[in-house]
């Protein structure tokens, strides 16, 4: 059965790999599964056909036969469970990799998104200058322990896993802020993720859509 995912017809990031469909593309590339992409305009995202796939009118979605999924974490988890390459065989190591997926989305990403949103949508507000240091410190409160836990290891739990895929994807949003550079081992960790051939293929595919 053909896998079909949805992506922005024109991504807000201009093809920098920050749109969430890149995470799904990356996962599919890692496990060697072919897929098709259906591009969706902002208007179409709010129309009934797309809302039937994603009730909140966002991307990406995932379709395979009679299965339709939304939410990036759920999609990547499904891919990782169904195809070898993103989760360890050992039960305990597998559980830890899944834990890192949740940590990336539930613990690390929220303060990063808050910072990014404040910069993009609230940058002209009179109170933004006073709020920014607080938002940056909230991000550092997550990066500090993560940096300690990673230490000098290549990946979070032995071999590369879906946990690393999600964590690297989340941390990439910090590049423009300069905060990631305060933690050299995390910056190197992200660079290792970007250097993976599967990531490069996913990034290039997403960029190609936005440079047509």
C-alpha positions in Angstrom: 0.0 0.0 0.0 1.3 3.4 -0.9 2.0 5.8 2.0 0.8 9.3 1.4 1.7 12.3 3.6 0.5 15.9 3.4 2.8 18.9 3.5 2.5 22.7 3.0 2.1 23.8 -0.5 4.3 26.6 0.5 6.0 26.2 3.9 6.1 29.2 6.3 9.8 28.5 6.9 10.6 28.7 3.2 12.1 25.1 3.1 14.4 25.3 6.1 13.2 21.9 7.3 11.3 23.2 10.4 7.9 22.3 9.1 6.7 19.1 10.8 6.3 17.1 7.6 10.1 17.0 7.6 10.1 14.8 10.7 7.8 12.3 8.9 9.8 12.4 5.7 13.0 11.8 7.8 11.4 8.8 9.5 10.3 7.3 6.3 13.7 7.8 4.7 15.4 6.2 7.7 13.4 3.0 7.4 13.6 3.0 3.6 9.9 3.3 2.9 8.7 5.1 -0.3 6.0 7.6 0.0 4.0 10.2 -1.9 3.4 13.8 -0.8 0.1 15.6 -1.3 0.7 19.4 -1.1 -2.0 21.3 0.7 -2.7 25.1 0.6 -3.6 27.0 3.8 -7.1 27.3 2.5 -7.4 23.6 1.7 -6.1 22.8 5.2 -9.4 24.2 6.6 -11.7 22.5 4.2 -13.8 19.3 5.0 -11.6 16.9 3.0 -8.5 17.7 5.0 -10.3 18.2 8.3 -11.5 14.6 7.9 -7.8 13.6 8.1 -6.7 16.2 10.6 -9.4 17.6 12.8 -7.3 20.7 13.7 -6.6 21.5 10.1 -2.8 21.2 10.2 -0.1 19.1 8.6 1.2 16.5 8.3 -1.2 13.7 7.9 -0.4 10.1 7.0 -2.5 7.7 4.9 -1.8 4.0 4.2 -4.7 1.9 3.0 -7.6 2.5 5.3 -5.4 4.0 8.0 -5.2 7.8 8.5 -3.1 9.4 11.2 -2.4 12.9 12.3 0.1 14.4 14.9 3.7 14.0 14.0 4.7 12.1 17.1 2.0 9.5 16.6 3.0 9.2 12.9 6.7 8.7 13.6 5.9 6.3 16.4 3.7 4.3 14.0 6.5 4.2 11.4 9.1 3.2 13.9 6.9 0.4 15.3 6.0 -1.0 11.8 9.5 -0.8 10.2 12.9 -1.7 11.5 15.5 1.0 12.0 14.2 3.5 14.5 13.5 1.5 17.6 15.9 -1.0 19.3 15.0 -4.7 19.5 15.7 -4.9 23.2 12.5 -4.2 25.2 14.1 -1.8 27.7 16.1 0.1 25.2 13.0 0.4 23.0 11.0 1.8 25.9 13.8 4.4 26.6 13.8 5.4 23.0 10.1 6.0 23.1 10.5 7.9 26.3 12.8 10.3 24.5 10.2 10.8 21.8 7.8 12.0 24.4 10.4 14.1 26.2 11.2 15.9 22.9 7.6 16.8 22.2 6.3 17.3 25.8 9.2 18.6 27.8 11.8 20.2 25.4 9.7 21.6 22.6 7.0 23.7 24.4 9.4 26.4 25.8 11.2 26.5 22.4 7.9 27.0 20.6 7.0 29.7 23.1 10.3 31.5 22.4 9.9 31.2 18.6 6.3 32.4 18.7 7.2 35.4 20.8 9.9 36.4 18.3 7.8 35.9 15.2 4.3 37.0 16.3 5.0 39.3 19.3 8.3 40.9 18.4 6.7 44.3 18.0 4.9 44.3 21.3 6.2 46.8 24.0 6.6 44.0 26.6 8.6 41.6 24.4 12.0 42.9 25.4 11.3 42.3 29.0 9.8 38.9 28.4 12.5 37.5 26.1 15.1 36.8 28.9 12.5 34.8 30.8 11.6 32.7 27.7 15.2 32.1 27.0 15.9 31.0 30.5 13.0 28.5 30.3 14.6 27.0 27.2 18.0 26.8 29.0 16.2 25.0 31.9 15.5 22.2 29.5 18.8 22.2 27.5 21.0 22.1 30.6 19.8 18.8 31.9 19.6 17.4 28.3 23.2 18.4 27.8 24.3 16.7 31.0 22.4 13.5 30.1 23.8 13.4 26.6 27.3 14.1 27.8 29.9 12.9 25.2 27.6 10.2 23.8 26.8 10.2 20.1 23.0 9.5 20.7 20.7 9.6 23.6 20.4 5.8 24.1 23.1 3.9 22.2 22.2 3.7 18.5 20.3 6.4 16.7 16.5 6.0 17.3 13.2 7.7 16.8 13.9 9.5 20.1 17.0 11.2 18.5 15.0 12.0 15.4 12.4 13.8 17.3 14.9 15.5 19.7 17.1 16.8 16.8 14.0 18.0 15.0 12.9 20.0 18.0 16.4 21.5 18.7 16.8 22.6 15.1 14.2 25.3 15.9 16.8 27.0 18.2 19.5 27.5 15.6 18.6 31.1 14.8 18.4 32.1 18.5 22.1 31.2 19.2 21.1 29.4 22.4 22.0 26.0 21.1 25.6 27.2 20.7 25.8 27.6 24.5 25.7 23.8 24.7 28.5 22.5 22.4 27.6 18.8 22.8 24.0 19.5 21.8 25.0 21.6 18.8 27.3 18.7 17.7 24.4 16.3 18.4 22.1 18.3 16.1 24.9 18.4 13.4 25.2 14.6 13.5 21.5 14.3 12.9 21.6 16.7 10.0 24.5 14.8 8.5 22.5 11.5 8.3 21.8 10.7 4.7 18.1 10.1 5.5 17.8 13.6 7.0 19.5 15.1 3.9 17.1 13.4 1.6 14.1 14.6 3.7 15.4 18.1 3.9 16.2 18.3 0.2 12.7 17.0 -0.7 11.0 19.6 1.5 13.3 22.4 0.2 12.5 21.4 -3.4 8.8 22.1 -2.8 9.5 25.6 -1.6 12.0 26.6 -4.4 9.9 25.6 -7.4 
